C-alpha cells in the first residue's frame, strides 16, 4: 500500500531527464482522445478563480483506467512573482490510482505545463499545418516559445525563425536554442512583422500583459498555422473570421468557461474532432488555420502518465 512516506516526487530535473519526445506526447494525447470517445478516459472542464489582484488560479482533472491513473493539476499565476525572483506560474500535478484512490506520485507542474501545452499544439499542427512548413514566427519568447520550438522542430523541416519579444533574457535564450538547432533567425521590431510571411506562428504573450495593438489574424499569410498558447488573449477576436479553420482544445470546456475568447460562429471544432476525423483541419494548402489553447486536462493526464510510467520503468 502506498503511503505518504513513499510517494515519489518527480522534480523538473527528473522529468527533463526522462527525454520524452514530441512524438511520444502526440501519440499519448491522441490515445487519450480516442479513450475519451470510448468512455474509458474522462476529463472535467477546468475550474478557474480570478482574484481582483491579477492572480489566476486553476485546477484541471482527468482520469483513465488503463492504467489506473487520475491527475489533478493546480496552478497559480501571479504577475508579482518575478519581483520575488520566482517564475510567474507555479503548480503541481497530483496523481492517484483511479480505482483505489491511493496516492501515486506528485510531479512538478511547471514542466508538465510547458511540455503538454506544446504537445497539444503539436497535435493540432499535425492535422492543420502544411507538412513543408519551414519558417516559424514567435511573438513572446518565454517558456512556451522554447517548448514549442522544440516540438515544431521535431515535426517540421524548420529553417528560419522570426522573433518578437519584450524581455531580452528570454529573447537570448530562444536565439541560443535556435543556434543549437542550426536554425537561422531574425529579430523583429513589431509583432506584425513576426506574424507576416511565416508558415507557423506561436504566440505566448504573458496572460496578464496589456498587449497593444492586438494581434490580427488578417496578418497571417495564406497557408499559415498559428498556435495561440496564450489563450488567444492578445488577439483581436473579431479578426478570427479571417481563419479558414479555428480549433479549440475542448468544445465542452469552451462552453462552460465564462470568458469567451472566440465567437462561437468562428470555431470549427476541437482537438477530439480533429483526431477522430469529424472535420478537416485543412482543406487546401492556402488555408489559414489556428489553434486556440485554453488548457485541456487530457493533455496534463497524458504527459503526467507518460512521465510516471517511464520513471517507474527506470
TORZAVEX-805925 format. One line per 8 residues: their letters; for each residue z, x, y of C-alpha. Coordinates in Angstrom, 3 decimals. Example, Ala and Ser with C-alpha at 12.3 -4.5 7.8 and 13.67 -1.06 7.14 Angstrom:
2
as = 7.800,12.300,-4.500; 7.140,13.670,-1.060 $
//
This chain:
314
xxxxxxxx = 0.000,0.000,0.000; -0.933,1.306,3.445; 1.988,1.759,5.810; 2.244,2.663,9.470; 3.159,6.204,8.372; -0.153,6.714,6.579; -2.704,5.057,8.876; -5.291,7.696,9.848 $
xxxxxxxx = -6.253,8.150,13.496; -9.868,9.215,13.956; -9.996,11.062,17.281; -13.134,11.664,19.333; -13.304,15.183,17.902; -13.003,13.888,14.336; -15.627,11.194,14.903; -18.115,13.568,16.530 $
xxxxxxxx = -17.736,15.987,13.608; -18.977,13.286,11.203; -22.512,13.876,12.599; -23.573,10.241,12.318; -27.283,9.982,13.096; -29.095,7.319,15.110; -30.950,6.119,12.019; -27.607,5.533,10.263 $
xxxxxxxx = -26.305,3.446,13.161; -29.507,1.386,13.444; -29.593,0.742,9.692; -25.942,-0.342,9.630; -26.288,-2.682,12.634; -29.360,-4.282,11.050; -27.491,-4.719,7.744; -24.611,-6.475,9.501 $
xxxxxxxx = -27.030,-8.751,11.365; -28.504,-9.784,8.012; -24.974,-10.273,6.701; -24.146,-12.487,9.652; -27.176,-14.646,8.856; -25.930,-14.900,5.246; -22.345,-15.759,6.301; -20.872,-12.562,4.872 $
xxxxxxxx = -20.279,-10.940,8.274; -18.612,-12.644,11.225; -18.018,-11.939,14.889; -16.480,-13.743,17.835; -17.578,-13.741,21.482; -15.677,-11.071,23.356; -12.635,-12.021,25.404; -12.516,-10.708,28.967 $
xxxxxxxx = -9.795,-10.540,31.610; -10.774,-9.682,35.201; -7.695,-8.966,37.347; -8.264,-9.150,41.095; -7.672,-5.403,41.487; -11.018,-4.500,39.881; -9.902,-3.772,36.349; -11.977,-5.010,33.399 $
xxxxxxxx = -10.112,-5.794,30.172; -11.985,-6.690,26.987; -11.355,-7.387,23.312; -14.023,-7.759,20.605; -13.545,-8.919,16.996; -15.798,-8.693,13.934; -15.253,-8.636,10.165; -17.032,-8.322,6.828 $
xxxxxxxx = -16.055,-8.481,3.171; -18.261,-5.782,1.637; -16.480,-3.512,2.248; -13.408,-5.487,3.303; -13.011,-4.404,6.920; -12.113,-6.064,10.199; -12.435,-4.278,13.549; -10.851,-5.167,16.866 $
xxxxxxxx = -11.864,-3.077,19.861; -9.788,-3.245,23.017; -10.990,-1.602,26.220; -9.741,-1.271,29.780; -11.988,-0.124,32.622; -10.065,0.955,35.720; -12.061,2.279,38.700; -8.973,4.176,39.852 $
xxxxxxxx = -8.728,6.275,36.674; -10.960,9.146,37.910; -8.470,9.743,40.728; -5.870,10.230,37.980; -8.043,12.695,36.124; -8.800,10.095,33.432; -12.035,8.568,32.109; -12.829,5.279,33.824 $
xxxxxxxx = -12.971,3.489,30.453; -10.429,3.909,27.644; -9.887,1.980,24.436; -9.100,1.863,20.744; -10.545,0.305,17.616; -8.015,-1.053,15.144; -9.245,-1.649,11.589; -7.646,-3.895,8.966 $
xxxxxxxx = -8.553,-4.817,5.424; -10.333,-8.150,5.966; -8.900,-9.562,2.711; -5.281,-8.410,2.714; -4.776,-7.867,6.440; -3.214,-4.475,5.818; -3.914,-1.756,8.409; -6.679,0.696,7.513 $
xxxxxxxx = -7.326,3.018,10.455; -7.280,3.494,14.221; -10.326,5.024,15.916; -10.956,6.441,19.368; -12.584,3.600,21.303; -14.396,5.762,23.845; -16.562,7.472,21.229; -17.222,4.176,19.461 $
xxxxxxxx = -18.244,2.523,22.746; -20.629,5.306,23.723; -22.400,5.621,20.383; -22.506,1.940,19.452; -23.944,0.953,22.845; -26.803,3.388,22.396; -27.126,2.170,18.801; -27.597,-1.437,19.916 $
xxxxxxxx = -30.186,-0.290,22.459; -31.897,1.703,19.710; -32.134,-1.406,17.522; -33.726,-3.296,20.419; -36.058,-0.391,21.217; -37.209,-0.212,17.589; -38.764,-3.663,17.999; -39.514,-3.753,21.736 $
xxxxxxxx = -40.684,-0.277,22.833; -44.017,1.410,22.256; -43.760,3.982,19.475; -45.573,6.605,21.577; -43.055,6.455,24.445; -42.798,9.944,25.945; -41.345,9.551,29.464; -37.824,8.198,29.931 $
xxxxxxxx = -36.115,7.330,33.205; -32.355,7.349,33.752; -30.527,5.504,36.508; -26.949,6.636,36.033; -26.117,9.920,34.301; -22.725,9.411,32.654; -21.615,8.968,29.050; -24.097,6.201,28.295 $
xxxxxxxx = -27.014,8.232,29.634; -26.003,11.076,27.318; -25.688,8.842,24.248; -28.945,7.004,24.996; -30.812,10.278,25.466; -29.615,11.387,22.040; -30.616,8.084,20.428; -34.014,7.795,22.111 $
xxxxxxxx = -34.893,11.417,21.429; -34.298,10.632,17.746; -36.576,7.572,17.861; -39.418,8.551,20.201; -41.593,11.607,20.960; -39.922,12.246,24.313; -41.407,14.897,26.566; -40.164,14.270,30.109 $
xxxxxxxx = -37.199,12.664,31.916; -36.869,11.174,35.403; -33.248,11.262,36.546; -31.388,9.494,39.341; -27.613,9.635,39.654; -24.816,9.940,42.175; -22.391,12.331,40.505; -23.557,15.948,40.422 $
xxxxxxxx = -21.402,16.885,37.440; -22.942,14.133,35.296; -26.448,14.981,36.523; -25.890,18.589,35.492; -24.666,17.540,32.032; -27.696,15.305,31.468; -30.057,18.081,32.576; -28.289,20.520,30.241 $
xxxxxxxx = -28.773,18.076,27.375; -32.473,17.804,28.267; -32.694,21.599,28.108; -31.096,21.545,24.644; -33.756,19.058,23.536; -36.571,21.112,25.134; -37.480,18.264,27.479; -38.805,18.729,30.997 $
xxxxxxxx = -37.185,16.691,33.758; -37.305,15.882,37.444; -34.544,14.719,39.784; -35.463,11.590,41.724; -34.331,10.696,45.231; -34.214,6.931,44.657; -33.575,4.573,41.771; -37.023,3.093,42.232 $
xxxxxxxx = -38.646,6.499,41.773; -36.787,6.921,38.461; -37.813,3.446,37.288; -41.519,3.670,38.058; -44.149,5.148,35.733; -41.893,5.578,32.700; -42.242,4.365,29.113; -38.489,3.907,28.642 $
xxxxxxxx = -35.751,3.279,31.185; -31.966,3.413,30.735; -29.680,2.024,33.416; -25.962,2.760,33.103; -24.599,2.174,36.579; -20.811,2.017,36.688; -19.569,-1.546,36.232; -17.506,-1.585,39.422 $
xxxxxxxx = -20.031,0.159,41.649; -21.700,-1.640,44.540; -25.329,-0.814,43.822; -27.758,-1.299,46.709; -30.578,-2.039,46.775; -30.536,-3.898,43.453; -32.896,-2.769,40.720; -36.071,-4.818,40.393 $
xxxxxxxx = -37.909,-5.496,37.110; -41.093,-5.683,39.138; -40.926,-1.886,39.455; -41.489,-1.436,35.726; -44.830,-0.063,34.592; -46.860,-2.034,32.044; -45.572,-1.194,28.565; -42.111,-0.101,29.728 $
xxxxxxxx = -38.958,-0.911,27.765; -35.663,-0.901,29.644; -32.189,-0.728,28.128; -29.651,-2.156,30.584; -26.476,-0.540,29.266; -24.561,-1.713,32.363; -24.598,-5.450,31.504; -27.533,-5.859,33.890 $
xxxxxxxx = -25.079,-5.778,36.813; -27.160,-3.625,39.221; -30.329,-5.644,38.619; -31.717,-8.480,40.726; -31.622,-11.177,38.073; -34.297,-13.173,39.891; -36.660,-10.301,39.067; -36.165,-10.675,35.301 $
xxxxxxxx = -39.076,-13.127,35.193; -41.309,-10.044,35.549; -40.359,-9.064,31.983; -42.513,-10.425,29.172; -39.527,-10.368,26.786; -35.861,-10.261,27.775; -33.337,-9.957,24.950; -29.530,-10.123,24.972 $
xxxxxxxx = -27.333,-8.882,22.143; -25.943,-12.298,21.144; -27.007,-15.739,22.407; -23.778,-17.451,21.293; -21.714,-14.958,23.239; -24.002,-15.220,26.266; -23.496,-18.989,26.308; -19.719,-18.538,26.185 $
xxxxxxxx = -19.467,-15.978,28.999; -18.819,-17.382,32.472; -20.716,-14.725,34.427; -24.361,-15.216,33.534; -26.363,-12.101,34.304; -29.744,-13.617,33.461; -31.302,-17.027,33.944; -31.431,-18.913,30.628 $
xxxxxxxx = -35.169,-19.572,31.036; -35.848,-15.817,31.224; -34.095,-14.968,27.925; -36.418,-14.688,24.927; -33.679,-14.370,22.307; -31.113,-11.951,20.884; -30.873,-8.979,18.534; -30.493,-11.213,15.489 $
xxxxxxxx = -33.757,-12.932,16.386; -35.469,-9.545,16.658; -34.141,-8.149,13.389; -34.679,-11.379,11.456; -38.243,-11.760,12.763; -37.721,-15.027,14.633; -39.831,-13.752,17.536; -41.792,-10.655,18.517 $
xxxxxxxx = -40.129,-8.104,20.698; -43.528,-7.011,21.962; -46.801,-8.920,21.753; -49.008,-6.320,23.434; -48.763,-2.619,24.350; -48.717,-3.581,28.043; -45.724,-5.932,27.769; -42.715,-5.159,29.936 $
xxxxxxxx = -39.652,-5.621,27.740; -35.923,-5.446,28.417; -32.630,-5.482,26.538; -29.564,-6.591,28.484; -26.481,-5.174,26.805; -23.465,-7.473,27.096; -21.273,-5.982,24.384; -21.523,-7.097,20.757 $
xxxxxxxx = -18.634,-6.909,18.297; -21.039,-6.384,15.371; -22.006,-3.051,16.928; -18.378,-1.948,17.055; -17.804,-3.032,13.443; -20.988,-1.297,12.300; -20.096,2.049,13.804; -16.375,1.879,13.009 $
xxxxxxxx = -17.005,1.005,9.367; -19.696,3.680,9.055; -17.385,6.300,10.554; -14.381,5.265,8.458; -16.324,5.318,5.192; -17.807,8.723,5.989; -14.344,10.018,6.928; -12.934,8.753,3.629 $
xx = -15.753,10.351,1.652; -14.664,13.525,3.338 $
//
